[in-house]
Amino acid sequence: MEARVKLVENVCFMGETGSGHAIVMDGAPEAGGRNLGPRPMELLLVGAGGCTSFDIVTILRNSKQDVAGCECQLRAERSPTDPKVFTSIHLHFVVSGRGLLANRVEHAIRLSAEKYCSATIMLAKTATVTHSHEIIDLDSVA
């Protein structure tokens, strides 16, 4: 995997991924930025949410679950001193579909957390990572 990050101006950077995508990152105004994009640590948190959500949806679909949606809501705390690593991360999953089995959703979350999600497993080296979930059955929502 490769990527490149280039300074644009002040503390605004352009990140380019090996797959050909680009994203602007910027600092807060009090740090010399103009708030033109997300902070790098926000992207790290979003990346972890995307990584684990990908796993969960894939695992559920492989187990023949009718998944229509998966939202990962993340809350994180950082150390007050440098390096300001994440010290706690909570991931709350809202999984929607038809006839989803609670034990399959719980199993998918556990497999992602313990085996497949390299992002959250890596972040767990410095942070306490916790999970919760809710299931929305689209057959009972009118």
Protein Blocks (a to p, Z undefined) as FASTA:
>chain_A
ZZddddfbhjaccdddfkopacdddddfknopaolaccfklmmmmmmmmmmmmmmmmmmm
mnopacfbdcddddddddfbdcdddfbdcdddddddehiafklmmmmmmmmmmmmmmmlm
mmmmmpccddddddddfklpZZ
